């Protein structure tokens, strides 16, 4: 069991809750708030489609050791990030 990954996973689940459910979009850095049409949808997509699965995957990786876990984690993270990035740029940007 890797306690560092477990702590990071729990922190990601907390951020997922705050951004996805409580709509605390101020926690998200790197976007221009004036260009986003629907901040509520931004919070839902970012919190529940990116941070929640990422947090769960980090927690699973902290509990189970398997071959190539770093490579699989990076690929899943990249796919999630690309999907959320494409959705935000196509649907939420002016």
HELIX and SHEET records of a PDB file:
HELIX    1   1 UNK A    3  UNK A   16  1                                  14    
HELIX    2   2 UNK A   17  UNK A   21  3                                   5    
HELIX    3   3 UNK A   25  UNK A   27  5                                   3    
HELIX    4   4 UNK A   33  UNK A   35  5                                   3    
HELIX    5   5 UNK A   39  UNK A   44  1                                   6    
HELIX    6   6 UNK A   45  UNK A   51  3                                   7    
HELIX    7   7 UNK A   52  UNK A   63  1                                  12    
HELIX    8   8 UNK A   69  UNK A   87  1                                  19    
HELIX    9   9 UNK A   88  UNK A   92  3                                   5    
END                                                                             
